[in-house]
Structures are given as C-alpha cells and as structure tokens.
Amino acid sequence: MDSVFEELYQKYHHDVFQFLFYMVRNKEQAEDLVQEVYIRVFKSYHRFEGKSSEKTWLFSIARNVAIDSFRKQKGWKGRLLEKFDWSQSQIKDDYPIPEEITIQREEIKWIYQCLDHCTVDQRSVVILRFFNDLSINETAEALDWTESKVKTTQHRALKVLKRHMEIFHDKEGLESEEVGVER
C-alpha cells in the first residue's frame, strides 16, 4: 500500500493542490486540504474498486473535502465568496518571460473575477474541465454525476463566464476584439 500511496501522491498531488486552491483561494488552506485528501485516500484505498481512474477518484475526494471544509465554516455560503482574493496571484509559473507573466496574471485575475459569479458546482466543473484537463466522462466520475449533468453545468458556467467577461471587458476597456470562452 505504501508504494501505491506514494505513487498516487507523486503523480497527482500538484493537480489536487491546484484544484483545491482554485476552490478555496487560500494557499495554506489548500495545503491543509491536500493532506486531508491523502489521509482519506490512505484510509479508504482498500475500497477503491477501479470503476474510474485513480485521478478521477482523487478529484472526487478532493471536491468532497472542499465542500466539507465550506460546511465547517460558519455561514459557509456567504463566506465562500469572501475566500476569493483577487489582489494576490499565488499561482507559480517558472518558465514564461516577464511580459508573459504580466499578461498571464491579468488574464488569470480576470478569469478568477468572472468565476466568482459561478455557483460552486459550475466552478467545480470549470476547474476540472479547463484547469485540470479532465474529459467530460472523467469530470462526471469525479463529481459522481451523469455526463449530461456535467455538460449542462459546463454550458451554464460558460454562459455566466462569457457574460461577465464581456461586462468586465466593457468596464476595463480592453483592446481585444471579441471575448470568447471555448473548449
């Protein structure tokens, strides 16, 4: 079990952290939640039946850990939105040149601001599909939903994102010709 657990951790801990960071918007809390995810994995791996990939199973556990964390907080629905701090970019990218970093930070900040208008379910789907590159099937397995529900939620999330990106675009007077969200 130790080698399997270690392999799971090495392969997916960064993806799990990134998912949780996007959900809770706090680096320290995301790190704590990653530990909670792997504690649950360690305790329940013997029940993993292999009906889905290990990656989707991990994301399913991560999502449940995030939701449990929100529930533990007093007034978690209202406080969920307070967790988002747009003034700090805590995402690290070692390779781009300084100009690219500046552009990326602005784009990420913009996307985060628009994600703020999505429901928790919509945000989960967007993060899993677009930030973690899961397929619709893998996302459905991770969320324990049907593929149809993932598609519908994704469609609604993209409509919300597009509308708010257009509003943000108009407010900021950005130079791009058209705002688009595609996959």
Helices and strands as residue ranges (DSSP letters): H 2-24, H 27-44, G 45-47, H 54-72, H 76-82, H 98-115, H 120-126, I 127-131, H 136-143, H 147-172
